[in-house]
């Protein structure tokens, strides 16, 4: 498979055409690219821990951690090192190869960053890939996290540039893009995706994916979340995403970014096994693994193991290099 398949110049018309393909044709194309870059029966397992909960000043309409919404979530301080390492060891024992730590900040303060640096170093020492999501970063902060051993930084775009103002007003789309550029410049791998089911159009979904696919290089990890509607947030009554439309989004992500890990993230607990199976067929090859995400529940480990066994999927053994896969 030649490297020119990886493109960074997708047009809006091209992506819209992909979104309209007959379902069988779309999955056939996505599966072919998936097999060209990855073992089609292997899935990477990441575990996510909420290391600092609630009291976030942002107004992201989907987020129960916003201080602006009454969701019943009790704010908690930054977790202690021992607690984090206990969960990291448990994640490693369960088969996860990447440990992701999330903190509800607009951006980390100096005292916060010092503690996170320690967490990154100690989790890395366990042999796990490390990932954090801390909000916006400036260059000096990103450089320090890289020095501490950080492999990935998660900072989602959430949706298309046009739909974004209907979801968030406290930071701009450009703010998010600037943080991604800062992370990339520091030599940290990028984990960036979005959320499906917030009331956006199919065109918005395509534009989110096109924005990601026009980055050079592409994000190494692309989490695709299905909205988990939480009581007390503005999106509490959002209509659920139609399952086949979600599968379509996964397939288009795989076609546009064939060498990236495409991760089934939030919302898996609400998906049927059949929907998840179609997502894996469409090119998803990473999941969040464990009973909880940041504040919402997740598909259980034992359920995932049974599902993987039924589908003949195997967990990635070591996490591999932190960088992207290469075309054979």
PyMOL commands that set and color helices and strands:
alter all, ss='L'
color gray80, all
select helices_A, chain A and resi 3-5+12-20+23-37+81-94+110-125+139-148+161-164+173-185+202-213+243-256+268-270+273-282+301-311
alter helices_A, ss='H'
color red, helices_A
select strands_A, chain A and resi 42-52+98-103+129-133+152-154+189-191+194-196+221-226+261-264+286-288+314-315
alter strands_A, ss='S'
color yellow, strands_A
deselect
rebuild
show_as cartoon
